[in-house]
Amino acid sequence: MASPTQPMMPPPKLLLWELRVVPELVTSFLPRPFAAKLPRGRGEPVLVLPGFAADDIAIRLLTKRLKALDYRAETWGLGRNTGNMKKLMPQLIERVQQFSATAGAPLKLVGWSLGGVMARDIAREYPALVSQVITLGSPVVGGAKYTTFGSGYQKRGYDLDRMAQAADDRETAKAIPVPVTALYDRRDGIVNWAACIDRHNRHVHHIEVQCSHLGMVVDHGVFVQIAKSLSKP
């Protein structure tokens, strides 16, 4: 059994599974009739949030595909997701407020990994600005402790147990009042898949997919699930 301070990251062998991102990326550039076979939007505003260490370039393809389905999709526009929540969250709140005001409607938030965690927090605190959340391999419990980045945070002096408890307290203190769809893969080599399962907000709809953590923003099968989830009332 792991000690209280030991990061509960995915088994190291699963990092090899992340090599799937190469064929997933290659396949993503093959011509596919996405818009012809998937449910379309009606101009609803969608904001896509990158994962830790990623930026707008990493989520550009996903955003482009959402636009092809007639969604008013945009990247978050805040540069690289450094994981500095104290700095980024106020900026993200302002971005959501401005986009929602311009669109004249609450936003649908699609968050990859840490971006999904941030999307959930926005929906929890500002439900009038958010109509739906979709998370892609996001650790909703345990914070960094359940990811491959846990040991790195620990070496930098972060208390992983305190971070995990803070995340859990946030979940138990206030429920997320908007629909949430959580996509996860049991062979995720970056985030422990069990940390993606929301046991606090019982209305969350979990969907298991088959793709790498790194490929969740390019994989065709994941995009199909995103499109179907966005189309639900």
Buried (B, 14 or more C-beta within 10 A) or exposed (E): EEEEEBBBBBEEEBBEBBEBBEEBBEEBEEEEEBBEEBEBBEEBBBBBBBBBEBBBEBBBBBBEBBBBBEBBBBBBEBEBBEBEBEEBBEEBBEBBBEBBEEBEBBBBBBBBBBBBBBBBBBBBBBBEBBBBBBBBBBBBBBBBBBBBBBBEBBEEEBEBBEBBBEBBEBBEEBEBEBBBBBBBBBBBBBBBBBBBBBEBBEEBEEBEBEBBBBBBBBBBBBBBBBBEBBBEE
